[in-house]
Amino acid sequence: MRTGDSYGPPTYRRAVLADADRLADVHIRVLMVAYRGIDPQEWLNSLPQQLEERRSRWKDRLTNLPHDPVVVAEVEPAGVVGFAVGGPARGEPPLGYDAELISIYLLPEHQRRGIGHELVRRVARSLLDLGFQGMLVRVLTANPARLFYERLGARSLGIDTVSIGGQELEETVYGWSNLDLYFPPE
Ligand SMILES: CC(C)(COP(=O)(O)OP(=O)(O)OC[C@H]1O[C@@H](n2cnc3c(N)ncnc32)[C@H](O)[C@@H]1OP(=O)(O)O)[C@@H](O)C(=O)NCCC(=O)NCCS
């Protein structure tokens, strides 16, 4: 396997419909590694069988929600190695947190090189352009990615539960109340 250093520098762009299959693939690959020991193993084992369904969900999202930012990171020669998705906050968000970082996933060999931070910044800037002000993100409390959000200045807003593979898991809700402050333009 190549190490992070043997890849070219990352570049970023908005996702297009032709990325749908690769996005589903990257998403499943990252989930299977990052959530081992966190999500139910039976559910993780079933992910490869969900590939086709997830590909069509990505096509639906990219077709039907064209304003919601989906930003991809690419490196040569691998192509797309990660992505982040933003949109209006789901459920009943706390006052002032009108947007949500819906997901962010990066292949393991490309983590800890600043790509995640840049993906969040770009999603946040797109959401600001759309008129949003604050952003929340939900993360399983057992996921060390929590520390990534804390490092980016997010504050913990509370605890919730989510059902995954038939199990109730605890998630922490984090938020940035002022996106412009935490994610300045380049
Ligand atoms: C979480 C994720 C998006 C972070 O992206 P990344 O490119 O690896 O993060 P960055 O390099 O931008 O990290 C910035 C800082 O956040 C902190 N950080 C990032 N990942 C961390 C981790 N797993 N544990 C602790 N701190 C972490 C570090 O302080 C890091 O700075 P440093 O590397 O100089 O110490 C990526 O690791 C990932 O895809 N993880 C698996 C999927 C996942 O859990 N997604 C979140 C679902 S809610």
The ligand as a MOL file (V3000), in Angstrom:
LIG
                    3D

  0  0  0     0  0            999 V3000
M  V30 BEGIN CTAB
M  V30 COUNTS 48 50 0 0 0
M  V30 BEGIN ATOM
M  V30 1 C -12.7570 12.3140 11.0740 0
M  V30 2 C -12.0130 12.5830 9.7470 0
M  V30 3 C -12.9640 13.1470 8.7170 0
M  V30 4 C -10.9140 13.6260 10.0430 0
M  V30 5 O -10.2550 13.9350 8.8320 0
M  V30 6 P -8.6490 14.0650 8.7900 0
M  V30 7 O -8.2520 14.5660 7.4560 0
M  V30 8 O -8.0820 12.7740 9.2520 0
M  V30 9 O -8.4000 15.1660 9.9070 0
M  V30 10 P -7.3390 16.3790 9.8570 0
M  V30 11 O -6.0360 15.8740 9.3680 0
M  V30 12 O -7.9460 17.5200 9.1310 0
M  V30 13 O -7.2590 16.6260 11.4370 0
M  V30 14 C -7.2300 17.8810 12.0420 0
M  V30 15 C -7.0110 17.6670 13.5370 0
M  V30 16 O -8.1530 16.9880 14.1130 0
M  V30 17 C -7.6930 16.0810 15.1480 0
M  V30 18 N -8.0560 14.7030 14.7600 0
M  V30 19 C -8.4010 14.2550 13.5250 0
M  V30 20 N -8.7230 12.9440 13.5540 0
M  V30 21 C -8.5650 12.5580 14.8460 0
M  V30 22 C -8.7430 11.3200 15.5190 0
M  V30 23 N -9.1650 10.2090 14.8870 0
M  V30 24 N -8.4720 11.2730 16.8400 0
M  V30 25 C -8.0480 12.3790 17.5030 0
M  V30 26 N -7.8790 13.6070 16.9140 0
M  V30 27 C -8.1340 13.6860 15.6130 0
M  V30 28 C -6.1930 16.2450 15.2320 0
M  V30 29 O -5.9360 17.2200 16.2220 0
M  V30 30 C -5.8360 16.7610 13.8550 0
M  V30 31 O -4.6630 17.5160 13.8430 0
M  V30 32 P -3.2150 16.7750 13.8620 0
M  V30 33 O -3.2710 15.6540 12.8570 0
M  V30 34 O -2.2900 17.8810 13.4850 0
M  V30 35 O -3.0500 16.2710 15.2600 0
M  V30 36 C -11.3490 11.3000 9.2020 0
M  V30 37 O -10.4150 10.8450 10.1530 0
M  V30 38 C -12.3220 10.1850 8.8920 0
M  V30 39 O -12.8460 10.1040 7.7810 0
M  V30 40 N -12.5630 9.2960 9.8820 0
M  V30 41 C -13.3810 8.1080 9.6750 0
M  V30 42 C -14.8370 8.4220 9.3860 0
M  V30 43 C -15.4980 9.1710 10.5070 0
M  V30 44 O -15.4270 8.7980 11.6670 0
M  V30 45 N -16.1830 10.2560 10.1140 0
M  V30 46 C -16.9210 11.0890 11.0350 0
M  V30 47 C -18.3070 10.5900 11.1650 0
M  V30 48 S -19.2500 11.6140 12.2850 0
M  V30 END ATOM
M  V30 BEGIN BOND
M  V30 1 1 1 2
M  V30 2 1 2 3
M  V30 3 1 2 4
M  V30 4 1 2 36
M  V30 5 1 4 5
M  V30 6 1 5 6
M  V30 7 2 6 7
M  V30 8 1 6 8
M  V30 9 1 6 9
M  V30 10 1 9 10
M  V30 11 2 10 11
M  V30 12 1 10 12
M  V30 13 1 10 13
M  V30 14 1 13 14
M  V30 15 1 14 15
M  V30 16 1 15 16
M  V30 17 1 15 30
M  V30 18 1 16 17
M  V30 19 1 17 18
M  V30 20 1 17 28
M  V30 21 1 18 19
M  V30 22 1 18 27
M  V30 23 2 19 20
M  V30 24 1 20 21
M  V30 25 1 21 22
M  V30 26 2 21 27
M  V30 27 1 22 23
M  V30 28 2 22 24
M  V30 29 1 24 25
M  V30 30 2 25 26
M  V30 31 1 26 27
M  V30 32 1 28 29
M  V30 33 1 28 30
M  V30 34 1 30 31
M  V30 35 1 31 32
M  V30 36 2 32 33
M  V30 37 1 32 34
M  V30 38 1 32 35
M  V30 39 1 36 37
M  V30 40 1 36 38
M  V30 41 2 38 39
M  V30 42 1 38 40
M  V30 43 1 40 41
M  V30 44 1 41 42
M  V30 45 1 42 43
M  V30 46 2 43 44
M  V30 47 1 43 45
M  V30 48 1 45 46
M  V30 49 1 46 47
M  V30 50 1 47 48
M  V30 END BOND
M  V30 END CTAB
M  END
